[in-house]
Amino acid sequence: MLYYRTAILLLLVTTLSHAQNAAPTEHELVQQLVQQVTALQQKVAALKARLPPVAPSSNADLTPQSVTTPAPQVVENDSPPVSLSQELHELRGFQWQGFGEADYKVLNQKIPELGTYGFDSGSAGNFYTGDFDLLLTARISDKANVLSEIAIEEGDAQSYSVDLKRVLFNYDYNDHLRMSFGRYQTAIGYYNSAFHSAGWFQTTADRPLIMEFASDGGLLPTQAVGMSFTGSIPSGRLGLNYVAEYGSSDTIRPSLNGQTLIDENNGNHINIGLFVRPDFIPGLQIGGSIYHDKISDFSKGPDVRLGQMIVNAHVVYIRHGVEFLSEGFFIRHAYENSSLVYNTPAFYSQISKQFHRVRPYFRYQYINADVGGVLDDLDLRYGPSFGVRYDFTDSIAFKTQFDHTVRKDEPDLDGLHTQLVFKF
C-alpha cells in the first residue's frame, strides 16, 4: 500500500509540474502574436502617411479633367476633317498633345521649287521630318484660358529650330464676344483659321500654295501678333458670326525659287470677316473677309510703300464624310505716290470622301500674279493634286499625293509626296 501511495503521489506531482510549465509557453505564444499584429499596424500607418492628401469634393471643378481645348477662332471648332476634340493628355493642370510627321518628296526637275520643311531644293527627292508640334492648353478660370503651339521645324542640312506658332490668352465673355491676345494665325480665309501647323489635321499632304505659311513661301500674312475678337451675331437660324483682328504681321517670306528673302516690312493690319452656318443646312459655312495693311517693296527702293488689300470668299461643306473646301482670293497692291497697281487673283478647291479608313481627295489650285510686283516670283501657275489618306488607327495615318503644276515660261512640274502623320 505504501508503494502504491508513493507512486500516485509522484504521478500527481509530475502532472502539476507539467501544467505549470505549459502555462508560460502559451503566454509567450500570445505575446508573439500581439507583437506581430502591432508591427503590421505600424507598417500600414507608415504606408498611409506616404499617400498624397485627397482633394475635397468641392474643388472637383478645378481638376485637369475639366480643362477643355479653347478655340481662339470661331471657325476652328469644327473645321478639320479630323476633329481637334480628341482627348488631351493632362499634367499638373495642363493639357497637351503632340503631333509629328515623316515625309518623302520627289520632283521631276533638276532645279525644283522652294525647299521647305527640310526638303532640299537642290535635289530631285529626299526624306524629311516636317514639323514636330506640341499643343499646350491650361484653364485659368471659367472664362479664361491659355493656349500655345510650339513647333520644332527642320531646315537645311537637317538643322532644327523652335518656332512659337501660337501663344494666346483667351477670354470668352459670352457667345457674342470671345477675345484673344497674343500670336495667332490670321483669319484670312477659312483654311488658315481651321488648319494649324500639324499635318495630322489636314486631309492633303501639304497646304494649298495660296494658304502656305509665309515662312515657307506662301503669299499671305498668315501669322500676326495682336488681338482678335470673334463671336455670334443674333440672326436666328442663319448662324451669323464675325471676326475682327488688329495686329502686326511683319512677314518675311522666301521667294519661290529660294534665291532671296522678301521682307514686306508690314504695318499694322486690320482684318474683318463674316460667315454664316445655317441651321437648316448642317455642315455648311459661307463667308468672306477683307484684310488691309501697308508693306514695302525694297526692290524698287528703300522707302517705297504700297497698300495691300486681300479680299477672300469661301464656301465649305463638311458632313456625312464629305469634305468640300473652296476659296477665292483677290490681292491688290497699290503703290503710294504712284499709279502702279498690281492685282493677283487666286483660288483653290478641294473635295474628299471618307470610306471607312480610306479618304481619296482631289484639289485644284490657281495663282496669277502680275509680273513686276512683289509677287512676281510666282507668275502664273495652276494644276491639280490628287491622292489618298489611309488611317491605320485613330493616331496614325499615311498619305500619298501626286501633283502636276503648270508654270508660265517654265517646264511643267510633277511631284510625288508621301507622308506618315501621327499624334500622341
C-alpha positions in Angstrom: 0.0 0.0 0.0 2.8 2.3 0.8 4.3 1.6 -2.6 1.1 2.4 -4.4 0.5 5.6 -2.4 4.1 6.7 -3.2 3.5 6.1 -7.0 0.2 8.0 -7.0 1.8 10.9 -5.2 4.7 11.1 -7.7 2.2 11.0 -10.6 0.2 13.9 -9.2 3.4 16.0 -8.6 4.6 15.3 -12.2 1.2 16.3 -13.7 1.1 19.5 -11.7 4.6 20.3 -12.7 3.8 19.8 -16.4 0.8 22.0 -16.2 2.8 24.8 -14.5 5.5 24.5 -17.3 2.8 24.6 -20.2 1.1 27.8 -19.0 4.2 30.0 -19.7 4.6 28.6 -23.2 1.1 29.6 -24.3 1.5 33.0 -22.8 4.7 33.5 -24.8 2.8 32.5 -28.0 0.1 35.0 -27.4 2.7 37.7 -26.8 4.4 36.9 -30.1 1.1 37.2 -32.0 0.4 40.5 -30.3 3.8 41.8 -31.3 3.3 40.7 -35.0 -0.1 42.5 -35.2 1.4 45.6 -33.7 4.2 45.6 -36.3 1.7 45.2 -39.2 -0.4 48.1 -37.9 2.7 50.3 -37.8 3.6 49.3 -41.4 0.1 50.2 -42.6 0.2 53.5 -40.8 3.6 54.3 -42.5 2.2 53.5 -45.9 -0.9 55.7 -45.4 1.4 58.6 -44.4 3.2 58.4 -47.7 0.0 58.8 -49.8 -0.9 62.4 -51.0 -3.9 64.1 -49.4 -7.2 63.7 -51.3 -8.7 66.9 -52.6 -12.1 67.8 -51.2 -15.1 67.2 -53.5 -15.8 71.0 -53.5 -12.8 71.5 -55.8 -13.7 68.9 -58.4 -14.4 71.6 -61.0 -10.7 72.6 -60.8 -9.3 69.2 -61.7 -7.5 68.8 -65.0 -10.4 66.7 -66.4 -12.4 69.9 -66.6 -9.9 71.7 -68.8 -11.0 71.8 -72.5 -9.2 72.9 -75.6 -10.0 76.5 -76.3 -10.8 77.8 -79.8 -9.1 81.2 -80.5 -11.0 81.4 -83.8 -14.7 80.8 -84.1 -14.2 78.8 -87.3 -11.7 76.5 -85.6 -14.2 74.4 -83.7 -15.4 72.0 -86.4 -13.3 72.7 -89.4 -10.8 69.9 -89.8 -12.0 66.5 -91.2 -10.2 65.0 -88.2 -11.6 66.8 -85.1 -9.4 68.6 -82.7 -11.7 67.5 -79.8 -9.5 64.4 -79.3 -8.6 63.7 -75.6 -5.6 65.7 -74.5 -3.0 64.4 -72.0 -3.1 66.0 -68.6 -0.1 67.1 -66.4 -0.5 69.3 -63.3 -3.4 71.3 -64.7 -2.0 71.5 -68.2 -3.4 69.6 -71.2 -1.1 68.7 -74.0 -0.9 66.8 -77.2 1.9 66.1 -79.7 1.9 65.7 -83.5 4.7 64.6 -85.8 5.3 63.5 -89.4 7.8 61.9 -91.7 7.8 62.8 -95.4 9.3 61.7 -98.7 9.0 64.0 -101.7 10.4 63.7 -105.2 10.1 66.1 -108.2 11.0 65.6 -111.8 13.1 68.8 -112.2 16.8 69.3 -111.6 16.0 72.7 -110.1 12.7 72.2 -108.3 10.5 74.5 -106.2 11.5 76.2 -103.0 12.7 73.7 -100.4 10.8 73.8 -97.1 10.3 71.6 -94.0 13.7 70.0 -94.7 13.2 69.3 -98.4 16.4 70.1 -100.3 15.6 72.4 -103.2 18.8 71.2 -105.0 17.8 67.6 -105.3 15.1 65.6 -107.1 13.9 63.9 -103.9 14.7 63.2 -100.3 13.3 62.4 -96.8 12.5 65.0 -94.2 10.5 65.2 -90.9 8.5 68.4 -91.3 7.1 69.9 -88.1 7.0 68.4 -84.7 4.2 70.1 -82.8 3.2 70.4 -79.2 -0.2 71.9 -78.3 -0.5 73.1 -74.7 -3.6 74.5 -73.0 -4.5 75.5 -69.5 -7.6 76.9 -67.9 -7.2 79.9 -65.7 -10.9 80.4 -64.8 -14.3 79.5 -66.1 -13.9 82.2 -68.8 -10.1 82.5 -69.3 -7.5 80.0 -70.7 -4.1 80.0 -72.3 -3.2 78.2 -75.5 0.3 77.7 -77.0 1.5 75.8 -80.0 5.3 75.1 -80.2 6.8 73.6 -83.4 10.3 72.2 -83.9 11.0 72.7 -87.6 13.5 71.0 -89.8 15.6 73.3 -92.0 18.5 72.9 -94.4 21.1 70.1 -93.7 18.9 68.6 -91.1 19.1 71.6 -88.8 16.2 72.3 -86.5 14.7 75.5 -85.0 12.0 76.1 -82.4 9.1 78.3 -83.5 6.3 79.6 -81.2 3.5 79.3 -83.8 0.7 80.5 -81.4 0.5 81.8 -77.9 -2.8 83.2 -76.8 -4.6 84.4 -73.8 -8.3 83.7 -74.5 -11.2 85.2 -72.6 -14.8 84.2 -73.5 -17.1 86.8 -72.2 -20.1 85.1 -73.8 -21.1 83.6 -77.1 -21.1 87.0 -78.7 -17.7 88.2 -77.6 -14.6 85.9 -77.4 -11.3 87.7 -77.1 -7.7 86.5 -77.9 -4.5 88.3 -77.2 -1.0 87.2 -78.4 0.3 85.5 -81.5 -2.4 84.0 -83.7 -3.0 82.7 -87.2 -4.8 85.4 -89.2 -8.4 84.7 -90.2 -7.7 85.4 -93.9 -10.0 82.8 -95.4 -11.1 79.5 -93.9 -8.1 77.3 -94.3 -5.7 79.4 -92.2 -8.2 79.6 -89.4 -9.1 75.9 -89.4 -5.8 74.2 -90.1 -2.7 74.9 -88.0 0.9 73.7 -88.2 0.4 69.9 -87.6 -0.1 68.0 -90.9 -2.3 65.5 -89.0 -5.5 67.6 -89.2 -5.5 68.3 -92.9 -6.5 65.7 -95.5 -3.8 66.5 -98.0 -0.1 66.1 -97.6 0.5 69.9 -97.9 -1.3 73.1 -97.8 -2.6 74.9 -100.9 0.1 77.3 -102.1 -2.1 80.3 -101.5 -2.6 79.2 -97.9 1.0 78.1 -97.3 2.7 79.7 -94.3 4.6 82.8 -95.3 7.8 81.4 -93.8 7.5 78.6 -96.3 6.9 80.7 -99.4 3.2 81.4 -99.0 1.7 84.7 -100.4 -0.3 85.8 -97.4 0.5 87.2 -94.0 -0.6 84.0 -92.2 0.6 84.9 -88.7 0.5 88.0 -86.5 0.8 89.4 -83.0 -2.2 91.4 -81.7 -5.7 90.9 -80.7 -8.7 89.0 -82.2 -12.4 89.2 -81.5 -14.9 86.6 -82.6 -18.5 85.7 -81.7 -22.0 85.1 -82.9 -24.4 87.8 -84.1 -28.1 87.3 -83.2 -29.6 86.1 -86.5 -31.9 83.2 -85.8 -31.3 80.0 -87.8 -28.9 81.9 -90.1 -26.0 81.4 -87.7 -24.1 84.6 -88.4 -20.7 85.1 -86.9 -18.0 87.7 -87.1 -14.2 88.0 -86.7 -12.2 91.2 -86.2 -8.4 91.4 -85.9 -5.9 94.1 -85.3 -2.2 93.3 -85.1 1.3 93.2 -86.7 2.3 90.6 -89.2 5.9 91.6 -90.1 6.1 89.0 -92.9 9.4 87.7 -94.3 9.0 85.1 -97.0 11.5 83.3 -99.2 11.0 83.7 -103.0 9.6 80.6 -104.6 12.9 80.0 -106.4 14.6 80.1 -102.9 17.2 82.7 -104.0 16.1 85.7 -102.0 14.2 86.6 -98.8 11.4 89.1 -99.3 10.9 91.4 -96.3 7.4 93.0 -96.6 8.0 95.3 -93.5 4.3 95.2 -92.7 2.5 97.9 -90.9 -0.3 97.1 -88.5 -3.2 95.4 -90.2 -6.9 95.2 -89.7 -9.0 92.2 -90.8 -12.8 91.9 -90.8 -14.7 88.8 -91.6 -18.3 87.5 -91.6 -19.6 83.9 -92.1 -22.8 82.0 -91.7 -23.5 78.5 -90.5 -27.2 78.0 -91.2 -29.0 75.5 -89.0 -31.1 74.3 -92.0 -28.0 73.1 -93.8 -25.8 71.4 -91.2 -22.1 71.3 -92.1 -22.3 74.4 -94.4 -20.2 77.6 -93.9 -20.2 80.5 -96.3 -18.2 83.7 -95.6 -15.6 86.2 -96.5 -13.0 88.7 -95.1 -11.2 91.9 -96.0 -7.6 92.4 -94.9 -5.6 95.7 -95.2 -2.1 96.8 -94.3 0.9 98.6 -95.8 4.1 96.9 -96.9 7.4 97.8 -98.5 8.9 96.9 -101.9 12.7 97.2 -101.4 13.3 96.1 -105.0 12.1 99.5 -106.1 13.7 101.5 -103.3 14.2 101.6 -99.5 11.3 103.9 -98.9 8.8 102.6 -101.4 5.5 101.7 -99.7 2.3 100.3 -101.0 -1.1 99.4 -99.7 -2.0 95.8 -99.5 -5.7 94.6 -99.6 -6.7 91.0 -99.6 -10.3 90.0 -100.2 -11.5 86.4 -99.6 -14.6 84.5 -100.1 -15.1 80.8 -99.1 -17.7 78.0 -99.2 -17.2 75.0 -97.0 -19.2 71.8 -96.5 -18.2 69.1 -94.1 -20.9 66.5 -93.4 -21.5 62.7 -93.8 -17.8 62.0 -94.5 -17.8 64.6 -97.3 -15.2 67.5 -97.2 -15.6 70.3 -99.7 -13.4 73.4 -99.4 -13.3 76.2 -101.9 -11.8 79.7 -101.5 -11.1 82.6 -103.8 -8.7 85.5 -103.2 -8.1 88.9 -104.7 -4.8 90.5 -103.7 -4.4 94.2 -104.6 -1.1 96.1 -104.3 -1.3 99.9 -104.9 1.9 101.9 -104.7 1.8 105.2 -102.8 2.6 108.4 -104.8 2.3 106.3 -108.0 -0.3 104.9 -110.3 1.2 101.5 -110.2 -1.4 98.8 -109.2 -0.9 95.0 -109.3 -3.7 92.6 -109.0 -3.3 88.8 -108.2 -6.3 86.5 -108.3 -6.0 83.0 -106.8 -8.2 80.2 -105.7 -8.2 76.5 -104.7 -11.0 73.9 -104.5 -10.7 70.6 -102.6 -13.1 67.7 -102.3 -12.8 64.3 -100.5 -15.0 61.5 -99.2 -14.4 59.1 -96.3 -14.8 55.4 -97.0 -14.2 53.7 -93.6 -10.5 54.3 -93.1 -9.8 55.5 -96.7 -10.3 59.1 -97.9 -9.4 59.8 -101.5 -9.2 63.5 -102.4 -8.7 65.9 -105.3 -7.5 69.5 -105.3 -7.1 72.2 -107.9 -5.3 75.5 -107.4 -4.6 78.6 -109.5 -2.5 81.7 -109.0 -1.9 84.5 -111.5 0.5 87.2 -110.1 1.3 90.3 -112.1 4.9 90.4 -113.3 6.8 93.3 -111.7 5.0 93.4 -108.4 6.1 92.0 -105.0 4.6 88.6 -106.0 6.3 88.3 -109.4 8.3 85.2 -108.3 5.0 83.3 -108.6 3.9 84.5 -112.0 1.1 82.2 -113.5 0.8 78.6 -112.1 -2.0 76.2 -111.8 -2.7 72.5 -111.7 -4.3 69.5 -109.9 -3.3 67.3 -107.0 -4.9 64.0 -106.2 -4.2 61.4 -103.5 -5.5 59.3 -100.7 -5.3 59.3 -97.0 -5.4 56.0 -95.0 -5.9 56.0 -91.3 -4.4 52.9 -89.8 -5.6 53.8 -86.3 -7.1 56.9 -84.6 -3.5 58.1 -84.1 -1.6 57.0 -87.3 -2.3 57.9 -90.9 -0.5 57.7 -94.3 -0.9 59.9 -97.3 0.1 59.6 -100.9 -0.2 62.6 -103.2 0.6 63.3 -106.9 0.9 67.0 -108.0 1.0 68.5 -111.5 1.9 72.2 -111.8 1.8 74.2 -115.0 4.2 77.1 -114.8 4.4 80.0 -117.2 7.6 80.1 -119.4 8.9 77.0 -117.4 8.6 73.3 -117.8 5.6 71.7 -116.0 6.5 70.3 -112.6 5.4 66.8 -111.5 5.8 65.5 -107.9 5.1 62.6 -105.6 4.7 63.3 -101.9 4.2 60.6 -99.3 3.6 61.4 -95.6 3.3 59.5 -92.4 1.5 61.5 -89.7 0.8 60.6 -86.1 -0.4 62.1 -82.8 0.3 61.1 -79.3 
